[in-house]
Amino acid sequence: MIGATGQIGRAAVRALAEEGWRVRAASRGGGRDERWPGSVESVAVDRDDDAAVAGLIGDGCDVVLDCVAYGRAHARQLLGLADRIGSAVVITTGAVYEDDQGRGFGTQDRPDGAPRYPVPLPESQRTVPPGDGYGGRKVALERELLAAGDRLPTTLLRAGAIHGPHCRTPRELYFVKRALDGRPVRILAYGGRSRFHPVHVDNLAELVRLAAHRPGSRVLNAGDPQAPTVADIAAAVDAVLEVRGELVPVDGEPPHPHVGSTPWSLAHPLVYDMSAAERELGYRPVTGYAESLPATVAWLTEQLAATPDWRTAFPDMAAAYDPMTDLFDYAAEDAWLRDTRRSSGTGPAR
């Protein structure tokens, strides 16, 4: 397991070790999760150090799970060890997809509009060209590994919006923090109808477990059994925290860069077709969004209690979203609400 102490690795190590696999869990710091069985061996490894990765593989292993592979160099590193690896499972992303007009995740602001993907979205959908940027480098990784499928059978899992404890960029924070801060409203662009298919880490771990038993050279979507709307997610988080927030849907795009834009906000739905994973691996989700949410919310609440400044608690979240929008600009929200309600004659915001 490469990247074992990240969000995905923690769950996958536990799932495989509990099934009886002998697991070597590699991470930069060599740490371990308190829920892992004692049989798990923790190893400190720098993913970019070829000799260290070769040492991790040693004389050979049945399966490599790589949670942090990124770009051609990492693909070639794995392929250089193919004679010592039975098969591989590599985590990739839905950010590789583009629509039939060449619009993808990085082209939300194009003059011709945001991407429109088929619903549901199959693995056969075209992808962005290999190259720079997150999606482009993941495509380069995928193509390199798929081209060498005869040497190293690799299952590539295109993960949706990952959720669950230990996430470095937890989208649920957007609503959890509002509830804890006593914010009365949840302003949602696109009418609150945005759908960005989530995948819980335990469902990803189940896909990893199944792929380990059925090696092959393939690409599979990785998603939960449901793809709730952002309004559904807002209501579900409020329900877990036993608060009642007012949903304020806004037609169309966010009315202000800091108002109405959530980590799920898409102009058009991104909903995975999961039939290939069901057909090829016998995949059956082990949890759903709503039933898994209480544990996620509890973990986020604990993190914020320990480190109230969300940017300090979740620096990767701040780095990912702050350049584009302040997720918690309550002053901008209140100003927009006052102006909107004044102009509509509905009175001041609560």
N, C-alpha and C positions, 0 to 999 in steps of 0.2 A: 504494500500500500504506500503510494507516494503522495504526500500531502495528508497524512493520516490524522492530524489534529485539527484540520479544518472542519467546517460544518459537515460536509459530505463524508469525509474520511472517518470521522468519529462514529457516525451511524453505520457505515459499511463495515468497519472493523468489528464492531459489536455484533452485527448480524452474521458475519461469516465465522467469527470465533465461537459464537454460541451454537452454530451449526456443527462445529467440530473441526473447522479448518485450522491449520497451524499458520498463524498470521505474524508477519514481520511488519510493524507499523513505523514507517519512516516519515520524519518531519524535520524541518530546519532545527528546531530546538530539542528534538528527541523526547517530547513530553508524552503524556498518556491521559486518557479520559478515565474518570473514576468509575465509569460503568463497564469498562472493558474487563473481561475475565483475566485472571492472573496469568494465563498461558500466553497472552499477547506479548511479543518481544518488541520493545520500543528502541528505535535507532535514530540517531541524529544524522541527517543527510542533507547536503546542499543539492537541490534539484539540478542546478546548472553545472555541477562538477561531474564530468563524465566518469572519472575514476571512482568517485564515491557511489554513483548509481550502479556501476559495474560491481562494486563490492557488495552493495545491497542485494543484487541478484545472486551473487555467489556462484555456486556450481549449477544453479538452476532453480526454477520454481514452476508451479503449474499455471498460476495466473498472476499477472501484474494489474493492479488497479492504479491508474494515474489520474489524480484529481486536479493536477495543476499543469498538465502539459499544454504548451502554447507555442505554436509556430513550427516551422520545418525542422529547426534544430532539435527540438525535443522528440519529434517523430523519428528523425534519423538516429538519435541516441538510442531509442528503444529498438529500432530495427538493427542497429549494430550488435544488439544482444539477443537477437531473435533465436539464435540456436540454443539459448538457455532458457527460453520462455515458452511455456505451452500455449498460452493465449493472453490477450490483453483486453481490458475494459478501460476506455478513456472517456472522461467527461468533457463534453463540448457544450454547445449553446444554441438556442434558437436565434441568436443574433446573426447566424450565418445566412438566414433566409432573406430573400428579396422577392418582391412581387413581380408580376409579368411586365411591369414598366421599369424595372430596375431600381425600385425604391425599397430601401431596407431601414434598419434601425437608425442608421446614421443620417438618414435623409428626411427626417420629420418636417423640416422647414423648406423643402423644395417648393418652387412655385406651383408645380402640378399636384401638390398635396402629399399627404402622408401615405405610407404603403397600405395597400389593400390585399390582404392574403386570402386565399381560399379558406372557407370554413366548412369542415375542419381542414387543417393544414397537414398534408402528407409529407413524408420524407422525400418524395420525388420532386417537391417544389424546388425551383432554381435557387441557387445561392449566390452571394456576392462573390466577386473575383478574389482569388487569393492575393494577398498583399499586406499592406500596412493596416493598422487599426485592429480593434478587437475582433470583429467578425472576419475580416480578411485573413488574419493570422490563424484563427481557428479553422478556416477553410483550408489553408495551406497544410495545417496539421492533419486534417481529415484526409485530404487527397493523397498525401504522402503515405499514410498508413493503409488506406484502401488499395492503393496501387501495389502494395506489397503483401496483400492478403494471403498469398500462397506461402509466404515466409513467416508471417506473424498474424494469425487470425485475430482481428480486433473488432470488438463491439464499441461503436461510438454512440454515446448517449447525449442527445441534444436536449439539455435540461431547460425547462421553462423557468418561471419566476420562483426560485428556490426559497423555501420558508422552513421555519423550525428553529429550535434553540441553537446558539453559537453562530448565528449568521453575522457576518461583518457588515453587511448592508441590508439590515432588516426592514423591508418595506412596511411591515406592520407597525413599526415605530411611528409612522405618520399619524395613525389613529390612536395608538396607545398613549403617546405623549399628550395629545389633545385631550383625551379623557382624563388623564392624571392632572393636567393643568386646569381642568374645569372649563374648557372651551365649550360653548353651547352649540356651535354650528360646525358642520362639515361641508365645505363648499366643493362641489364636484363638477369639473368641466365635462363636456360631452354628455350632459344629462345624467351623469353617474352610471352610464351604461358600458363604460370601458371594460373589456375583458382581456386579461393578460394571463394565460394559462399558468397556474402555479404547480409546483411539485414539492411535496414534503420530503425532507431528507430520508425519512424511513421508506418512502416509496422509491426513491432513488437507490437506496440500499437494497431493496428487494429486486430491482432491475439488475443491479450489480451481481447479486447472489445468483439469480437465474442465468445471467450471461456466463458466469463462471462455470456453471454446469453444462452449458450448451455453447461451446466456442464457435465462432463464425466471423466472417468478414461482413459487417453490416452497419447501417446507420439506423438508429431508432429514436423516435421522440420519447421524452421522459416527462410525464405529466400526471397530475392527480385525476381521480375519477370525475371531478367537477371543475368547471372554469367559471367561478362566480364573478358577478359584476363588481365594480369598485364600490357601488352602493351596498351590495350584499356584504362585502368585507367590512365596510364602516359599521354597519348595523351589528355584524357578528362580534367585532371587537368591543363595541359598546355593551353588548349583552354579556360578554364574559366579565367585563369590569363593572357590570350592574349600574351603568349610567344610561341616560337617554339624551343623545345628541340630535339636533335638528339637521336633517339633510337638506342642503340647498343646491339643487341641480341647476347647472348653467348650460344652456344649449351652445354647442360649438366649442371652440377653443377656449383655453383659460382667458378670462377677461383682463388679467394682469399677470406679469411674469411670476409673481409670488402668491397668486390667488387661484385656487381651483386645480392646480396641477399636482397630482399625486404620483407616487412611484409606479402606479398601474395605468396612468392616464394615456390612452391611445385613442386616436380618432376612429380607428376601425379595429375590430376584434382580432386577437391572436389566440386561436383555439386549436390545440393539437389534435390530430387524428392519432389515436392510440391503438388502432387495430393491428398494426404490424408487430408491436411489442406483445400484444395478446396472442397473435398467431404464431410468432416465431419463438417466443420464450414461455408462453403460457402465463403472461403477466396478469396478476390480479392485485390491485392496490391493497395495501395493508392498513391504510387510513385515508380519511377525507379531509377537506379543508376545515370545515366547522369542528369536527371531532378532535382534530389535532391542535386547534387554536389555543385552548386554555394553557397548555404547556408552554407555547411560544409566548403568550402574553405574560405568564408568570415569570419567565426568564427575562423578558424585556423589563418588566417592573423591577426585578431584582437588580439589574444592571443600572437602571436609572437611580434607584435608591442608593447604590454604592457610589455612583459617579453622576451627579445631577446634570452636569453640562453634557448634553447629548453629543456634542462634537468631540469631546474628550472620551466619552464612553464608546463612540462609534466613529473613529476617525476616517475609516474607509467610506462610510455612509456620507460624511461631510464632504469628503473629496469628490465623491461621485455626483452629488446633487448640488452642492453649494455653488459651483461655477455657473450653473444654469438657473437655479431658483433657490430662494431661502424657503425651506420646507415649513418653517414655523414663524413666518412674518405675520404675527397676529395684528400688528398695527395696520398693515396693508389690507388684511382681511376686513378689519373693522371699518376702515375708511371706505372700502368698496361697498360693504353692506349698508353703511349710512347713506352713501350717494344713491345706491340702487333703491333702497326703500323710501328715501325722500322723493326720488323722481317718480316712483310708482304709487306714492301715497299710502304705503302700508306702515309707515311709522318707523321709529328707530330700531336698530338691531338690539336684541336682548343682551 
